[in-house]
């Protein structure tokens, strides 16, 4: 089993190192994920509210975490896709 894992480790495609372009892509997709969470959650504001009363009145900590988690998933996919195609 260890031998097969080592064989698979040699077949991993190129992944981009951390750079400002990777950071910008991740930040943009996190903002998109939070925006999407704000617009699509069925019961907004359920749970612990954020400490931003004027800006995010009906936005909870759970929504923020869900939005950033989804943004990380999308950002990681885009970064890996762009790195594989050679754009990054």
Secondary structure, 3 states (H helix, E strand, C coil): CHHHHHHHHCCCCCCCCCCHHHHHHHHHHHHHHHHHHHHHCCCCCCCCECCCCCCCCCCEHHHHHHHHHHHHHHHHHHHHHHHHHCCC
